[in-house]
Amino acid sequence: MAKMSFENHIMKQFDEELEEIRTRLMEMGGKVEQQLKNAIRAVSEADSKLAEEVILEEQRVDDMEVDIDEACILIIARRQPAASDLRLVMMVTKAVNDLERIGDEAKKIANHAVILTEQSGSSNGYPEIRHIGNSVIRMLENALDAFARFDADAALRTIEEDEQIDLDYKTALRELVTYMMEDPRSISRAINLLWVIRSLERIGDHAKNLCEQIVFVVKGKDIRHQR
């Protein structure tokens, strides 16, 4: 595990401010993680009530993003952080954007859950959604855990999980297209499922972004766009 060390600050308040934005980011991550879990469950269990709750929660996630961004701006303006401190603040500003985007995708999934429930009123569990959804949830959990422990090695391992999610997405895409060709009556429902798995694939990308930012904070290396 890579250890994270901050600069030695004369003012204890500076340390507290850095710890505060870190804590608030983890709180936002937990909120988004639960939002994603509920959205996937709303699809697989045809639970429109749960889907509506996910949709309503999105405003709370948006508010958290704004609050954390404002806190980061104040730290930069007041403290003029350098080295690892500056990397942490920059990482938080980027991470909250990725978390907010994950919340947006969870809301989209919930919207499609409502439509799917109205179309059929029941669910076969949608195994392709459950499979990809569980992989994406695990990836997000691992990314947040890596940030909590400032573990760059765990972040790098988590990045590798995105490749399998992309492969599963392409497989599910082909299966749904084939299903639509064989049964035109299923087109409307299949299209909604296509949008769901597309959102899940994008969430995997955002979780990958979080891991890349963790590596940047801990090691000072920008690994974006590298194979």
PyMOL CGO cylinders between C-alpha atoms (Angstrom):
from pymol import cmd
from pymol.cgo import CYLINDER

trace = [
    CYLINDER, 0.00, 0.00, 0.00, 1.33, 3.44, -0.92, 0.3, 1, 1, 1, 1, 1, 1,
    CYLINDER, 1.33, 3.44, -0.92, 1.42, 5.79, 2.06, 0.3, 1, 1, 1, 1, 1, 1,
    CYLINDER, 1.42, 5.79, 2.06, 0.08, 9.30, 1.71, 0.3, 1, 1, 1, 1, 1, 1,
    CYLINDER, 0.08, 9.30, 1.71, 1.88, 12.10, 3.52, 0.3, 1, 1, 1, 1, 1, 1,
    CYLINDER, 1.88, 12.10, 3.52, 0.76, 15.70, 3.69, 0.3, 1, 1, 1, 1, 1, 1,
    CYLINDER, 0.76, 15.70, 3.69, 2.94, 18.73, 4.22, 0.3, 1, 1, 1, 1, 1, 1,
    CYLINDER, 2.94, 18.73, 4.22, 3.70, 19.73, 7.81, 0.3, 1, 1, 1, 1, 1, 1,
    CYLINDER, 3.70, 19.73, 7.81, 1.44, 22.68, 8.57, 0.3, 1, 1, 1, 1, 1, 1,
    CYLINDER, 1.44, 22.68, 8.57, 2.02, 25.36, 11.16, 0.3, 1, 1, 1, 1, 1, 1,
    CYLINDER, 2.02, 25.36, 11.16, -1.71, 25.95, 11.38, 0.3, 1, 1, 1, 1, 1, 1,
    CYLINDER, -1.71, 25.95, 11.38, -3.71, 23.03, 12.72, 0.3, 1, 1, 1, 1, 1, 1,
    CYLINDER, -3.71, 23.03, 12.72, -6.78, 24.53, 11.08, 0.3, 1, 1, 1, 1, 1, 1,
    CYLINDER, -6.78, 24.53, 11.08, -5.28, 23.83, 7.64, 0.3, 1, 1, 1, 1, 1, 1,
    CYLINDER, -5.28, 23.83, 7.64, -4.99, 20.13, 8.49, 0.3, 1, 1, 1, 1, 1, 1,
    CYLINDER, -4.99, 20.13, 8.49, -8.59, 20.16, 9.67, 0.3, 1, 1, 1, 1, 1, 1,
    CYLINDER, -8.59, 20.16, 9.67, -9.77, 21.79, 6.45, 0.3, 1, 1, 1, 1, 1, 1,
    CYLINDER, -9.77, 21.79, 6.45, -8.01, 19.16, 4.33, 0.3, 1, 1, 1, 1, 1, 1,
    CYLINDER, -8.01, 19.16, 4.33, -9.46, 16.37, 6.43, 0.3, 1, 1, 1, 1, 1, 1,
    CYLINDER, -9.46, 16.37, 6.43, -12.91, 17.96, 6.17, 0.3, 1, 1, 1, 1, 1, 1,
    CYLINDER, -12.91, 17.96, 6.17, -13.00, 17.94, 2.36, 0.3, 1, 1, 1, 1, 1, 1,
    CYLINDER, -13.00, 17.94, 2.36, -11.71, 14.38, 2.37, 0.3, 1, 1, 1, 1, 1, 1,
    CYLINDER, -11.71, 14.38, 2.37, -14.45, 13.32, 4.80, 0.3, 1, 1, 1, 1, 1, 1,
    CYLINDER, -14.45, 13.32, 4.80, -17.14, 15.12, 2.81, 0.3, 1, 1, 1, 1, 1, 1,
    CYLINDER, -17.14, 15.12, 2.81, -15.97, 13.44, -0.39, 0.3, 1, 1, 1, 1, 1, 1,
    CYLINDER, -15.97, 13.44, -0.39, -16.29, 10.03, 1.26, 0.3, 1, 1, 1, 1, 1, 1,
    CYLINDER, -16.29, 10.03, 1.26, -19.77, 10.97, 2.49, 0.3, 1, 1, 1, 1, 1, 1,
    CYLINDER, -19.77, 10.97, 2.49, -20.78, 11.93, -1.05, 0.3, 1, 1, 1, 1, 1, 1,
    CYLINDER, -20.78, 11.93, -1.05, -19.28, 8.69, -2.34, 0.3, 1, 1, 1, 1, 1, 1,
    CYLINDER, -19.28, 8.69, -2.34, -21.36, 6.68, 0.12, 0.3, 1, 1, 1, 1, 1, 1,
    CYLINDER, -21.36, 6.68, 0.12, -24.51, 8.53, -0.92, 0.3, 1, 1, 1, 1, 1, 1,
    CYLINDER, -24.51, 8.53, -0.92, -23.86, 7.91, -4.62, 0.3, 1, 1, 1, 1, 1, 1,
    CYLINDER, -23.86, 7.91, -4.62, -23.00, 4.25, -3.99, 0.3, 1, 1, 1, 1, 1, 1,
    CYLINDER, -23.00, 4.25, -3.99, -26.35, 3.70, -2.25, 0.3, 1, 1, 1, 1, 1, 1,
    CYLINDER, -26.35, 3.70, -2.25, -28.14, 5.59, -5.01, 0.3, 1, 1, 1, 1, 1, 1,
    CYLINDER, -28.14, 5.59, -5.01, -26.58, 3.25, -7.59, 0.3, 1, 1, 1, 1, 1, 1,
    CYLINDER, -26.58, 3.25, -7.59, -27.47, 0.11, -5.62, 0.3, 1, 1, 1, 1, 1, 1,
    CYLINDER, -27.47, 0.11, -5.62, -31.08, 1.24, -5.28, 0.3, 1, 1, 1, 1, 1, 1,
    CYLINDER, -31.08, 1.24, -5.28, -31.36, 2.10, -8.97, 0.3, 1, 1, 1, 1, 1, 1,
    CYLINDER, -31.36, 2.10, -8.97, -30.13, -1.34, -10.03, 0.3, 1, 1, 1, 1, 1, 1,
    CYLINDER, -30.13, -1.34, -10.03, -32.47, -3.01, -7.54, 0.3, 1, 1, 1, 1, 1, 1,
    CYLINDER, -32.47, -3.01, -7.54, -35.36, -0.91, -8.84, 0.3, 1, 1, 1, 1, 1, 1,
    CYLINDER, -35.36, -0.91, -8.84, -34.76, -2.32, -12.33, 0.3, 1, 1, 1, 1, 1, 1,
    CYLINDER, -34.76, -2.32, -12.33, -34.24, -5.95, -11.31, 0.3, 1, 1, 1, 1, 1, 1,
    CYLINDER, -34.24, -5.95, -11.31, -37.22, -5.98, -8.92, 0.3, 1, 1, 1, 1, 1, 1,
    CYLINDER, -37.22, -5.98, -8.92, -39.52, -3.75, -11.00, 0.3, 1, 1, 1, 1, 1, 1,
    CYLINDER, -39.52, -3.75, -11.00, -39.81, -1.40, -8.03, 0.3, 1, 1, 1, 1, 1, 1,
    CYLINDER, -39.81, -1.40, -8.03, -41.00, 1.96, -9.32, 0.3, 1, 1, 1, 1, 1, 1,
    CYLINDER, -41.00, 1.96, -9.32, -41.35, 3.38, -5.79, 0.3, 1, 1, 1, 1, 1, 1,
    CYLINDER, -41.35, 3.38, -5.79, -37.67, 2.75, -5.08, 0.3, 1, 1, 1, 1, 1, 1,
    CYLINDER, -37.67, 2.75, -5.08, -36.81, 4.25, -8.46, 0.3, 1, 1, 1, 1, 1, 1,
    CYLINDER, -36.81, 4.25, -8.46, -38.68, 7.44, -7.56, 0.3, 1, 1, 1, 1, 1, 1,
    CYLINDER, -38.68, 7.44, -7.56, -36.67, 7.67, -4.33, 0.3, 1, 1, 1, 1, 1, 1,
    CYLINDER, -36.67, 7.67, -4.33, -33.44, 7.47, -6.34, 0.3, 1, 1, 1, 1, 1, 1,
    CYLINDER, -33.44, 7.47, -6.34, -34.62, 10.25, -8.63, 0.3, 1, 1, 1, 1, 1, 1,
    CYLINDER, -34.62, 10.25, -8.63, -35.45, 12.52, -5.69, 0.3, 1, 1, 1, 1, 1, 1,
    CYLINDER, -35.45, 12.52, -5.69, -32.06, 11.85, -4.04, 0.3, 1, 1, 1, 1, 1, 1,
    CYLINDER, -32.06, 11.85, -4.04, -30.18, 13.26, -7.03, 0.3, 1, 1, 1, 1, 1, 1,
    CYLINDER, -30.18, 13.26, -7.03, -30.73, 16.86, -5.89, 0.3, 1, 1, 1, 1, 1, 1,
    CYLINDER, -30.73, 16.86, -5.89, -28.96, 16.06, -2.62, 0.3, 1, 1, 1, 1, 1, 1,
    CYLINDER, -28.96, 16.06, -2.62, -25.95, 14.76, -4.56, 0.3, 1, 1, 1, 1, 1, 1,
    CYLINDER, -25.95, 14.76, -4.56, -25.88, 17.92, -6.68, 0.3, 1, 1, 1, 1, 1, 1,
    CYLINDER, -25.88, 17.92, -6.68, -25.92, 20.06, -3.54, 0.3, 1, 1, 1, 1, 1, 1,
    CYLINDER, -25.92, 20.06, -3.54, -23.03, 18.10, -2.06, 0.3, 1, 1, 1, 1, 1, 1,
    CYLINDER, -23.03, 18.10, -2.06, -20.97, 18.66, -5.20, 0.3, 1, 1, 1, 1, 1, 1,
    CYLINDER, -20.97, 18.66, -5.20, -21.49, 22.43, -5.01, 0.3, 1, 1, 1, 1, 1, 1,
    CYLINDER, -21.49, 22.43, -5.01, -20.68, 22.58, -1.29, 0.3, 1, 1, 1, 1, 1, 1,
    CYLINDER, -20.68, 22.58, -1.29, -17.44, 20.59, -1.63, 0.3, 1, 1, 1, 1, 1, 1,
    CYLINDER, -17.44, 20.59, -1.63, -16.33, 22.61, -4.65, 0.3, 1, 1, 1, 1, 1, 1,
    CYLINDER, -16.33, 22.61, -4.65, -16.83, 25.83, -2.68, 0.3, 1, 1, 1, 1, 1, 1,
    CYLINDER, -16.83, 25.83, -2.68, -14.79, 24.43, 0.22, 0.3, 1, 1, 1, 1, 1, 1,
    CYLINDER, -14.79, 24.43, 0.22, -11.93, 23.55, -2.15, 0.3, 1, 1, 1, 1, 1, 1,
    CYLINDER, -11.93, 23.55, -2.15, -11.96, 27.03, -3.68, 0.3, 1, 1, 1, 1, 1, 1,
    CYLINDER, -11.96, 27.03, -3.68, -11.72, 28.58, -0.23, 0.3, 1, 1, 1, 1, 1, 1,
    CYLINDER, -11.72, 28.58, -0.23, -8.76, 26.37, 0.69, 0.3, 1, 1, 1, 1, 1, 1,
    CYLINDER, -8.76, 26.37, 0.69, -6.90, 27.37, -2.47, 0.3, 1, 1, 1, 1, 1, 1,
    CYLINDER, -6.90, 27.37, -2.47, -7.65, 31.05, -1.92, 0.3, 1, 1, 1, 1, 1, 1,
    CYLINDER, -7.65, 31.05, -1.92, -6.73, 31.10, 1.77, 0.3, 1, 1, 1, 1, 1, 1,
    CYLINDER, -6.73, 31.10, 1.77, -3.94, 28.57, 2.06, 0.3, 1, 1, 1, 1, 1, 1,
    CYLINDER, -3.94, 28.57, 2.06, -2.29, 28.46, -1.37, 0.3, 1, 1, 1, 1, 1, 1,
    CYLINDER, -2.29, 28.46, -1.37, -1.51, 24.74, -0.93, 0.3, 1, 1, 1, 1, 1, 1,
    CYLINDER, -1.51, 24.74, -0.93, 1.53, 23.16, -2.55, 0.3, 1, 1, 1, 1, 1, 1,
    CYLINDER, 1.53, 23.16, -2.55, 2.83, 19.66, -3.37, 0.3, 1, 1, 1, 1, 1, 1,
    CYLINDER, 2.83, 19.66, -3.37, 0.69, 16.82, -1.98, 0.3, 1, 1, 1, 1, 1, 1,
    CYLINDER, 0.69, 16.82, -1.98, -1.81, 19.24, -0.45, 0.3, 1, 1, 1, 1, 1, 1,
    CYLINDER, -1.81, 19.24, -0.45, -2.50, 20.85, -3.80, 0.3, 1, 1, 1, 1, 1, 1,
    CYLINDER, -2.50, 20.85, -3.80, -2.80, 17.45, -5.46, 0.3, 1, 1, 1, 1, 1, 1,
    CYLINDER, -2.80, 17.45, -5.46, -5.37, 16.41, -2.86, 0.3, 1, 1, 1, 1, 1, 1,
    CYLINDER, -5.37, 16.41, -2.86, -7.49, 19.52, -3.35, 0.3, 1, 1, 1, 1, 1, 1,
    CYLINDER, -7.49, 19.52, -3.35, -7.31, 19.16, -7.14, 0.3, 1, 1, 1, 1, 1, 1,
    CYLINDER, -7.31, 19.16, -7.14, -8.25, 15.49, -6.86, 0.3, 1, 1, 1, 1, 1, 1,
    CYLINDER, -8.25, 15.49, -6.86, -11.28, 16.29, -4.70, 0.3, 1, 1, 1, 1, 1, 1,
    CYLINDER, -11.28, 16.29, -4.70, -12.58, 18.88, -7.19, 0.3, 1, 1, 1, 1, 1, 1,
    CYLINDER, -12.58, 18.88, -7.19, -12.33, 16.33, -10.00, 0.3, 1, 1, 1, 1, 1, 1,
    CYLINDER, -12.33, 16.33, -10.00, -13.64, 13.43, -7.94, 0.3, 1, 1, 1, 1, 1, 1,
    CYLINDER, -13.64, 13.43, -7.94, -16.82, 15.23, -6.89, 0.3, 1, 1, 1, 1, 1, 1,
    CYLINDER, -16.82, 15.23, -6.89, -17.56, 15.83, -10.56, 0.3, 1, 1, 1, 1, 1, 1,
    CYLINDER, -17.56, 15.83, -10.56, -17.20, 12.12, -11.31, 0.3, 1, 1, 1, 1, 1, 1,
    CYLINDER, -17.20, 12.12, -11.31, -19.36, 11.22, -8.33, 0.3, 1, 1, 1, 1, 1, 1,
    CYLINDER, -19.36, 11.22, -8.33, -22.02, 13.70, -9.44, 0.3, 1, 1, 1, 1, 1, 1,
    CYLINDER, -22.02, 13.70, -9.44, -21.97, 12.15, -12.92, 0.3, 1, 1, 1, 1, 1, 1,
    CYLINDER, -21.97, 12.15, -12.92, -22.40, 8.70, -11.36, 0.3, 1, 1, 1, 1, 1, 1,
    CYLINDER, -22.40, 8.70, -11.36, -25.41, 10.08, -9.52, 0.3, 1, 1, 1, 1, 1, 1,
    CYLINDER, -25.41, 10.08, -9.52, -26.78, 11.37, -12.83, 0.3, 1, 1, 1, 1, 1, 1,
    CYLINDER, -26.78, 11.37, -12.83, -26.39, 7.94, -14.41, 0.3, 1, 1, 1, 1, 1, 1,
    CYLINDER, -26.39, 7.94, -14.41, -28.08, 6.30, -11.40, 0.3, 1, 1, 1, 1, 1, 1,
    CYLINDER, -28.08, 6.30, -11.40, -30.98, 8.70, -11.87, 0.3, 1, 1, 1, 1, 1, 1,
    CYLINDER, -30.98, 8.70, -11.87, -31.19, 7.74, -15.55, 0.3, 1, 1, 1, 1, 1, 1,
    CYLINDER, -31.19, 7.74, -15.55, -31.29, 4.06, -14.58, 0.3, 1, 1, 1, 1, 1, 1,
    CYLINDER, -31.29, 4.06, -14.58, -34.09, 4.83, -12.12, 0.3, 1, 1, 1, 1, 1, 1,
    CYLINDER, -34.09, 4.83, -12.12, -36.06, 6.67, -14.82, 0.3, 1, 1, 1, 1, 1, 1,
    CYLINDER, -36.06, 6.67, -14.82, -35.80, 3.62, -17.07, 0.3, 1, 1, 1, 1, 1, 1,
    CYLINDER, -35.80, 3.62, -17.07, -36.80, 1.39, -14.16, 0.3, 1, 1, 1, 1, 1, 1,
    CYLINDER, -36.80, 1.39, -14.16, -40.06, 3.33, -13.92, 0.3, 1, 1, 1, 1, 1, 1,
    CYLINDER, -40.06, 3.33, -13.92, -40.69, 2.94, -17.66, 0.3, 1, 1, 1, 1, 1, 1,
    CYLINDER, -40.69, 2.94, -17.66, -39.85, -0.78, -17.62, 0.3, 1, 1, 1, 1, 1, 1,
    CYLINDER, -39.85, -0.78, -17.62, -42.26, -1.33, -14.74, 0.3, 1, 1, 1, 1, 1, 1,
    CYLINDER, -42.26, -1.33, -14.74, -45.01, 0.49, -16.60, 0.3, 1, 1, 1, 1, 1, 1,
    CYLINDER, -45.01, 0.49, -16.60, -44.35, -1.54, -19.75, 0.3, 1, 1, 1, 1, 1, 1,
    CYLINDER, -44.35, -1.54, -19.75, -44.48, -4.99, -18.21, 0.3, 1, 1, 1, 1, 1, 1,
    CYLINDER, -44.48, -4.99, -18.21, -45.47, -4.59, -14.56, 0.3, 1, 1, 1, 1, 1, 1,
    CYLINDER, -45.47, -4.59, -14.56, -43.14, -7.46, -13.73, 0.3, 1, 1, 1, 1, 1, 1,
    CYLINDER, -43.14, -7.46, -13.73, -39.51, -8.41, -14.11, 0.3, 1, 1, 1, 1, 1, 1,
    CYLINDER, -39.51, -8.41, -14.11, -37.54, -11.52, -14.96, 0.3, 1, 1, 1, 1, 1, 1,
    CYLINDER, -37.54, -11.52, -14.96, -34.74, -10.11, -12.85, 0.3, 1, 1, 1, 1, 1, 1,
    CYLINDER, -34.74, -10.11, -12.85, -32.85, -8.95, -15.93, 0.3, 1, 1, 1, 1, 1, 1,
    CYLINDER, -32.85, -8.95, -15.93, -29.74, -11.08, -15.26, 0.3, 1, 1, 1, 1, 1, 1,
    CYLINDER, -29.74, -11.08, -15.26, -27.58, -8.99, -17.61, 0.3, 1, 1, 1, 1, 1, 1,
    CYLINDER, -27.58, -8.99, -17.61, -28.38, -5.87, -15.57, 0.3, 1, 1, 1, 1, 1, 1,
    CYLINDER, -28.38, -5.87, -15.57, -27.66, -7.62, -12.27, 0.3, 1, 1, 1, 1, 1, 1,
    CYLINDER, -27.66, -7.62, -12.27, -24.36, -9.02, -13.55, 0.3, 1, 1, 1, 1, 1, 1,
    CYLINDER, -24.36, -9.02, -13.55, -22.96, -5.77, -14.92, 0.3, 1, 1, 1, 1, 1, 1,
    CYLINDER, -22.96, -5.77, -14.92, -24.52, -3.80, -12.08, 0.3, 1, 1, 1, 1, 1, 1,
    CYLINDER, -24.52, -3.80, -12.08, -22.80, -5.91, -9.41, 0.3, 1, 1, 1, 1, 1, 1,
    CYLINDER, -22.80, -5.91, -9.41, -19.46, -5.49, -11.19, 0.3, 1, 1, 1, 1, 1, 1,
    CYLINDER, -19.46, -5.49, -11.19, -19.89, -1.73, -11.36, 0.3, 1, 1, 1, 1, 1, 1,
    CYLINDER, -19.89, -1.73, -11.36, -20.93, -1.50, -7.70, 0.3, 1, 1, 1, 1, 1, 1,
    CYLINDER, -20.93, -1.50, -7.70, -17.86, -3.51, -6.68, 0.3, 1, 1, 1, 1, 1, 1,
    CYLINDER, -17.86, -3.51, -6.68, -15.61, -1.27, -8.77, 0.3, 1, 1, 1, 1, 1, 1,
    CYLINDER, -15.61, -1.27, -8.77, -17.02, 1.89, -7.20, 0.3, 1, 1, 1, 1, 1, 1,
    CYLINDER, -17.02, 1.89, -7.20, -16.69, 0.39, -3.70, 0.3, 1, 1, 1, 1, 1, 1,
    CYLINDER, -16.69, 0.39, -3.70, -13.05, -0.50, -4.39, 0.3, 1, 1, 1, 1, 1, 1,
    CYLINDER, -13.05, -0.50, -4.39, -12.32, 2.98, -5.74, 0.3, 1, 1, 1, 1, 1, 1,
    CYLINDER, -12.32, 2.98, -5.74, -13.76, 4.66, -2.66, 0.3, 1, 1, 1, 1, 1, 1,
    CYLINDER, -13.76, 4.66, -2.66, -11.91, 2.25, -0.37, 0.3, 1, 1, 1, 1, 1, 1,
    CYLINDER, -11.91, 2.25, -0.37, -8.64, 3.00, -2.19, 0.3, 1, 1, 1, 1, 1, 1,
    CYLINDER, -8.64, 3.00, -2.19, -9.21, 6.71, -1.64, 0.3, 1, 1, 1, 1, 1, 1,
    CYLINDER, -9.21, 6.71, -1.64, -10.05, 6.22, 2.04, 0.3, 1, 1, 1, 1, 1, 1,
    CYLINDER, -10.05, 6.22, 2.04, -6.71, 4.40, 2.53, 0.3, 1, 1, 1, 1, 1, 1,
    CYLINDER, -6.71, 4.40, 2.53, -4.72, 6.42, -0.05, 0.3, 1, 1, 1, 1, 1, 1,
    CYLINDER, -4.72, 6.42, -0.05, -3.83, 3.07, -1.61, 0.3, 1, 1, 1, 1, 1, 1,
    CYLINDER, -3.83, 3.07, -1.61, -2.46, 3.64, -5.11, 0.3, 1, 1, 1, 1, 1, 1,
    CYLINDER, -2.46, 3.64, -5.11, -1.82, -0.06, -5.72, 0.3, 1, 1, 1, 1, 1, 1,
    CYLINDER, -1.82, -0.06, -5.72, -5.46, -0.90, -4.95, 0.3, 1, 1, 1, 1, 1, 1,
    CYLINDER, -5.46, -0.90, -4.95, -6.52, 1.92, -7.27, 0.3, 1, 1, 1, 1, 1, 1,
    CYLINDER, -6.52, 1.92, -7.27, -4.42, 0.45, -10.08, 0.3, 1, 1, 1, 1, 1, 1,
    CYLINDER, -4.42, 0.45, -10.08, -5.97, -2.98, -9.54, 0.3, 1, 1, 1, 1, 1, 1,
    CYLINDER, -5.97, -2.98, -9.54, -9.44, -1.46, -9.62, 0.3, 1, 1, 1, 1, 1, 1,
    CYLINDER, -9.44, -1.46, -9.62, -8.71, 0.27, -12.93, 0.3, 1, 1, 1, 1, 1, 1,
    CYLINDER, -8.71, 0.27, -12.93, -8.18, -3.15, -14.51, 0.3, 1, 1, 1, 1, 1, 1,
    CYLINDER, -8.18, -3.15, -14.51, -11.76, -4.12, -13.61, 0.3, 1, 1, 1, 1, 1, 1,
    CYLINDER, -11.76, -4.12, -13.61, -13.10, -1.62, -16.14, 0.3, 1, 1, 1, 1, 1, 1,
    CYLINDER, -13.10, -1.62, -16.14, -11.89, -3.77, -19.04, 0.3, 1, 1, 1, 1, 1, 1,
    CYLINDER, -11.89, -3.77, -19.04, -14.15, -6.67, -18.03, 0.3, 1, 1, 1, 1, 1, 1,
    CYLINDER, -14.15, -6.67, -18.03, -17.09, -4.32, -17.59, 0.3, 1, 1, 1, 1, 1, 1,
    CYLINDER, -17.09, -4.32, -17.59, -16.56, -3.04, -21.13, 0.3, 1, 1, 1, 1, 1, 1,
    CYLINDER, -16.56, -3.04, -21.13, -16.50, -6.61, -22.43, 0.3, 1, 1, 1, 1, 1, 1,
    CYLINDER, -16.50, -6.61, -22.43, -19.68, -7.52, -20.53, 0.3, 1, 1, 1, 1, 1, 1,
    CYLINDER, -19.68, -7.52, -20.53, -21.35, -4.37, -21.87, 0.3, 1, 1, 1, 1, 1, 1,
    CYLINDER, -21.35, -4.37, -21.87, -20.57, -5.33, -25.47, 0.3, 1, 1, 1, 1, 1, 1,
    CYLINDER, -20.57, -5.33, -25.47, -21.83, -8.86, -24.90, 0.3, 1, 1, 1, 1, 1, 1,
    CYLINDER, -21.83, -8.86, -24.90, -25.11, -7.64, -23.39, 0.3, 1, 1, 1, 1, 1, 1,
    CYLINDER, -25.11, -7.64, -23.39, -25.48, -5.15, -26.23, 0.3, 1, 1, 1, 1, 1, 1,
    CYLINDER, -25.48, -5.15, -26.23, -25.21, -7.91, -28.85, 0.3, 1, 1, 1, 1, 1, 1,
    CYLINDER, -25.21, -7.91, -28.85, -27.68, -10.11, -26.97, 0.3, 1, 1, 1, 1, 1, 1,
    CYLINDER, -27.68, -10.11, -26.97, -30.28, -7.36, -26.72, 0.3, 1, 1, 1, 1, 1, 1,
    CYLINDER, -30.28, -7.36, -26.72, -29.95, -6.45, -30.40, 0.3, 1, 1, 1, 1, 1, 1,
    CYLINDER, -29.95, -6.45, -30.40, -30.43, -10.12, -31.32, 0.3, 1, 1, 1, 1, 1, 1,
    CYLINDER, -30.43, -10.12, -31.32, -33.45, -10.28, -29.00, 0.3, 1, 1, 1, 1, 1, 1,
    CYLINDER, -33.45, -10.28, -29.00, -35.03, -7.28, -30.75, 0.3, 1, 1, 1, 1, 1, 1,
    CYLINDER, -35.03, -7.28, -30.75, -34.46, -8.82, -34.18, 0.3, 1, 1, 1, 1, 1, 1,
    CYLINDER, -34.46, -8.82, -34.18, -36.08, -12.08, -33.13, 0.3, 1, 1, 1, 1, 1, 1,
    CYLINDER, -36.08, -12.08, -33.13, -39.07, -10.48, -31.43, 0.3, 1, 1, 1, 1, 1, 1,
    CYLINDER, -39.07, -10.48, -31.43, -40.02, -6.98, -32.66, 0.3, 1, 1, 1, 1, 1, 1,
    CYLINDER, -40.02, -6.98, -32.66, -42.57, -6.72, -29.85, 0.3, 1, 1, 1, 1, 1, 1,
    CYLINDER, -42.57, -6.72, -29.85, -39.68, -6.53, -27.40, 0.3, 1, 1, 1, 1, 1, 1,
    CYLINDER, -39.68, -6.53, -27.40, -38.02, -3.53, -29.02, 0.3, 1, 1, 1, 1, 1, 1,
    CYLINDER, -38.02, -3.53, -29.02, -39.36, -0.89, -26.65, 0.3, 1, 1, 1, 1, 1, 1,
    CYLINDER, -39.36, -0.89, -26.65, -38.34, -2.78, -23.51, 0.3, 1, 1, 1, 1, 1, 1,
    CYLINDER, -38.34, -2.78, -23.51, -34.98, -3.78, -24.98, 0.3, 1, 1, 1, 1, 1, 1,
    CYLINDER, -34.98, -3.78, -24.98, -34.17, -0.17, -25.83, 0.3, 1, 1, 1, 1, 1, 1,
    CYLINDER, -34.17, -0.17, -25.83, -34.73, 0.84, -22.21, 0.3, 1, 1, 1, 1, 1, 1,
    CYLINDER, -34.73, 0.84, -22.21, -32.45, -1.99, -21.10, 0.3, 1, 1, 1, 1, 1, 1,
    CYLINDER, -32.45, -1.99, -21.10, -29.84, -0.79, -23.59, 0.3, 1, 1, 1, 1, 1, 1,
    CYLINDER, -29.84, -0.79, -23.59, -29.87, 2.64, -21.96, 0.3, 1, 1, 1, 1, 1, 1,
    CYLINDER, -29.87, 2.64, -21.96, -29.51, 1.04, -18.53, 0.3, 1, 1, 1, 1, 1, 1,
    CYLINDER, -29.51, 1.04, -18.53, -26.42, -0.97, -19.44, 0.3, 1, 1, 1, 1, 1, 1,
    CYLINDER, -26.42, -0.97, -19.44, -25.01, 2.09, -21.21, 0.3, 1, 1, 1, 1, 1, 1,
    CYLINDER, -25.01, 2.09, -21.21, -25.33, 4.04, -17.97, 0.3, 1, 1, 1, 1, 1, 1,
    CYLINDER, -25.33, 4.04, -17.97, -23.65, 1.21, -16.06, 0.3, 1, 1, 1, 1, 1, 1,
    CYLINDER, -23.65, 1.21, -16.06, -20.74, 1.20, -18.51, 0.3, 1, 1, 1, 1, 1, 1,
    CYLINDER, -20.74, 1.20, -18.51, -20.32, 4.95, -18.06, 0.3, 1, 1, 1, 1, 1, 1,
    CYLINDER, -20.32, 4.95, -18.06, -20.33, 4.58, -14.28, 0.3, 1, 1, 1, 1, 1, 1,
    CYLINDER, -20.33, 4.58, -14.28, -17.45, 2.14, -14.66, 0.3, 1, 1, 1, 1, 1, 1,
    CYLINDER, -17.45, 2.14, -14.66, -15.57, 4.83, -16.60, 0.3, 1, 1, 1, 1, 1, 1,
    CYLINDER, -15.57, 4.83, -16.60, -16.17, 7.36, -13.82, 0.3, 1, 1, 1, 1, 1, 1,
    CYLINDER, -16.17, 7.36, -13.82, -14.96, 4.88, -11.18, 0.3, 1, 1, 1, 1, 1, 1,
    CYLINDER, -14.96, 4.88, -11.18, -11.85, 4.42, -13.29, 0.3, 1, 1, 1, 1, 1, 1,
    CYLINDER, -11.85, 4.42, -13.29, -11.36, 8.18, -13.32, 0.3, 1, 1, 1, 1, 1, 1,
    CYLINDER, -11.36, 8.18, -13.32, -11.52, 8.20, -9.52, 0.3, 1, 1, 1, 1, 1, 1,
    CYLINDER, -11.52, 8.20, -9.52, -8.77, 5.59, -9.36, 0.3, 1, 1, 1, 1, 1, 1,
    CYLINDER, -8.77, 5.59, -9.36, -6.55, 7.54, -11.76, 0.3, 1, 1, 1, 1, 1, 1,
    CYLINDER, -6.55, 7.54, -11.76, -6.92, 10.58, -9.53, 0.3, 1, 1, 1, 1, 1, 1,
    CYLINDER, -6.92, 10.58, -9.53, -5.96, 8.55, -6.46, 0.3, 1, 1, 1, 1, 1, 1,
    CYLINDER, -5.96, 8.55, -6.46, -2.72, 7.52, -8.15, 0.3, 1, 1, 1, 1, 1, 1,
    CYLINDER, -2.72, 7.52, -8.15, -2.08, 11.17, -8.99, 0.3, 1, 1, 1, 1, 1, 1,
    CYLINDER, -2.08, 11.17, -8.99, -2.58, 12.23, -5.35, 0.3, 1, 1, 1, 1, 1, 1,
    CYLINDER, -2.58, 12.23, -5.35, -0.41, 9.49, -3.86, 0.3, 1, 1, 1, 1, 1, 1,
    CYLINDER, -0.41, 9.49, -3.86, 2.36, 9.19, -6.43, 0.3, 1, 1, 1, 1, 1, 1,
    CYLINDER, 2.36, 9.19, -6.43, 2.18, 12.50, -8.26, 0.3, 1, 1, 1, 1, 1, 1,
    CYLINDER, 2.18, 12.50, -8.26, 1.84, 10.66, -11.57, 0.3, 1, 1, 1, 1, 1, 1,
    CYLINDER, 1.84, 10.66, -11.57, -0.79, 11.39, -14.20, 0.3, 1, 1, 1, 1, 1, 1,
    CYLINDER, -0.79, 11.39, -14.20, -1.75, 8.02, -15.68, 0.3, 1, 1, 1, 1, 1, 1,
    CYLINDER, -1.75, 8.02, -15.68, -4.75, 9.17, -17.72, 0.3, 1, 1, 1, 1, 1, 1,
    CYLINDER, -4.75, 9.17, -17.72, -4.88, 7.92, -21.32, 0.3, 1, 1, 1, 1, 1, 1,
    CYLINDER, -4.88, 7.92, -21.32, -2.19, 5.31, -20.60, 0.3, 1, 1, 1, 1, 1, 1,
    CYLINDER, -2.19, 5.31, -20.60, -2.72, 1.66, -21.38, 0.3, 1, 1, 1, 1, 1, 1,
]
cmd.load_cgo(trace, "trace")
